Amino acid sequence: MKTVLLTLTLGALAVASTASMPTQVGRTTEIAKAASFHASIDGALNAEISGDARFGAVHGNGGQAATFTVSLGAYGDHGSILFTSWAPNRIQPGLYRVSDLMEAEAVQAMVVTGSAERPTGSFRVHSGTLTITRSNEYRIDGIYDLQGEGFTADAPDQEGRRIHVTGSFTALAQQ
């Protein structure tokens, strides 16, 4: 009886463990880590922001992919960061220059503090780096070090306020 129970338990564990893995035709992929990001902001304001992280292509005319974005905290209460690549394909592992210029080899970024409904600051990133450490169709991991300039809600006429942002993320494909 113990042998039968042990066999059934081990069989159930094996089925449960493989059932929780996403599969693709002919192969098994890993279980995705939870989508999340964390950022530290210093300078014109000091803040720690975190939340959900997603990525995907943004479609242009005729349904063709026009840009590729990594969106960190888009619907969060404390802030968000949006990375945009002007190439329509998923960002691959490597070091990317972040610039405020629309160039094929550069990535642009925007940092908004506060919620989408009540932003407390808006900053355009003019320089920095985005390092992608892992990239596949389900998940992108990376770290960033950014320098931005913009304004805070309490002083919107002072548009040259500077921030320094560092952080990391695990983004999952937009569903």
MARRO-416546 format. One line per 10 residues: number of its first residue (from 1); for each residue x, y, z of C-alpha. Coordinates in Angstrom, 3 decimals. Layout:
N
NUM> X/Y/Z  ...
//
This chain:
175
1> 0.000/0.000/0.000  2.827/2.418/0.869  4.498/1.653/-2.478  1.289/2.412/-4.386  0.741/5.643/-2.419  4.371/6.703/-2.965  4.106/5.976/-6.691  0.851/7.949/-6.986  2.321/10.885/-5.031  5.486/10.994/-7.142
11> 3.430/10.713/-10.319  1.144/13.561/-9.214  4.163/15.740/-8.394  5.698/15.050/-11.797  2.460/15.954/-13.593  1.979/19.092/-11.472  5.522/20.291/-12.055  5.346/19.887/-15.835  1.816/21.294/-16.031  3.000/24.563/-14.507
21> 5.641/25.074/-17.211  4.642/27.027/-20.311  5.216/24.893/-23.381  5.785/25.565/-27.018  5.533/23.076/-29.863  8.203/20.464/-29.271  9.955/22.159/-26.370  9.510/23.353/-22.793  10.438/26.837/-21.663  11.091/28.036/-18.151
31> 8.504/29.481/-15.811  8.640/33.252/-16.028  9.779/35.252/-13.015  7.206/37.843/-11.927  7.218/41.052/-13.955  8.700/43.842/-11.845  11.079/46.776/-11.712  12.755/48.918/-9.094  14.303/52.356/-9.586  16.120/54.857/-7.379
41> 15.814/58.510/-8.366  18.153/61.226/-7.038  18.486/64.901/-7.885  15.570/67.308/-8.357  13.570/64.797/-6.363  14.450/61.673/-4.434  12.209/58.651/-4.836  12.084/54.881/-4.982  9.609/53.539/-7.523  8.645/49.985/-8.382
51> 5.884/48.027/-10.033  4.940/45.938/-13.039  7.116/45.648/-16.177  5.962/44.741/-19.712  7.350/44.848/-23.241  6.024/44.682/-26.773  5.933/46.133/-30.247  3.853/49.229/-30.926  2.169/48.964/-34.298  2.221/51.720/-36.892
61> 0.448/52.072/-40.222  -0.993/48.898/-41.689  -0.476/46.953/-38.455  3.294/46.812/-38.989  5.474/47.064/-35.900  6.889/50.586/-35.740  8.716/50.666/-32.400  9.552/48.368/-29.529  8.890/49.457/-25.938  9.715/48.336/-22.426
71> 7.202/49.880/-20.026  8.041/49.941/-16.316  5.210/50.842/-13.921  2.855/52.308/-16.526  -0.179/51.892/-14.269  1.587/52.310/-10.944  0.987/54.915/-8.270  4.581/56.055/-7.743  6.128/56.464/-11.175  7.043/54.904/-14.480
81> 9.822/54.625/-17.012  9.261/54.057/-20.724  12.069/52.836/-22.993  11.479/53.110/-26.752  13.579/51.530/-29.478  12.955/52.849/-32.986  13.569/49.370/-34.378  10.436/47.178/-34.386  12.233/44.044/-33.173  12.685/42.901/-29.579
91> 15.771/44.316/-27.876  18.508/41.690/-27.692  21.132/41.236/-24.936  23.747/43.961/-25.001  24.554/47.524/-23.981  22.396/50.290/-25.475  23.059/54.009/-25.417  20.074/56.000/-24.152  19.708/59.374/-25.854  17.041/61.966/-26.542
101> 17.803/61.662/-30.277  15.716/59.473/-32.594  18.471/57.188/-33.872  18.256/53.560/-34.923  21.072/52.490/-32.597  19.904/54.514/-29.565  17.026/53.979/-27.164  14.926/56.855/-25.864  13.514/56.996/-22.330  11.037/59.038/-20.323
111> 10.625/59.068/-16.528  7.371/60.161/-14.890  7.052/60.331/-11.115  3.723/60.001/-9.342  0.736/58.260/-10.893  -0.610/58.730/-14.413  -3.578/60.576/-12.896  -1.441/62.759/-10.588  2.100/63.063/-11.958  4.621/64.812/-9.728
121> 7.380/65.129/-12.341  8.223/64.516/-15.985  11.785/63.995/-17.204  13.228/63.277/-20.654  16.347/61.129/-20.474  19.193/62.771/-22.406  21.952/60.239/-21.658  22.630/56.905/-20.043  22.786/53.199/-20.661  20.342/50.311/-20.829
131> 21.940/46.882/-20.454  19.817/43.929/-21.519  21.079/40.820/-19.755  18.451/38.420/-21.110  15.903/38.571/-23.915  13.500/36.009/-25.304  9.924/36.128/-26.572  8.515/35.849/-23.029  10.916/37.838/-20.841  13.500/40.624/-20.890
141> 15.836/41.368/-17.960  17.924/44.489/-17.717  19.574/47.247/-15.713  19.794/50.964/-16.427  21.657/54.113/-15.436  20.008/57.290/-16.731  20.464/61.072/-16.612  17.343/63.128/-17.254  16.058/66.650/-17.302  12.560/68.002/-16.884
151> 10.226/69.535/-14.336  8.314/68.754/-11.182  4.612/69.466/-10.695  5.315/71.986/-7.934  7.594/74.059/-10.255  6.491/73.417/-13.873  8.255/76.564/-15.121  11.657/75.159/-14.064  12.156/72.735/-16.950  15.885/72.133/-16.455
161> 15.697/70.141/-13.227  18.014/67.113/-13.328  17.629/63.555/-12.086  19.788/60.434/-11.964  17.936/57.109/-12.163  19.332/53.611/-11.593  17.512/50.319/-11.419  16.686/46.898/-12.786  13.727/45.033/-14.233  12.246/41.762/-15.369
171> 9.658/42.537/-18.049  7.191/40.027/-19.445  5.564/40.113/-22.873  2.484/42.318/-23.128  -0.594/40.107/-23.369
//
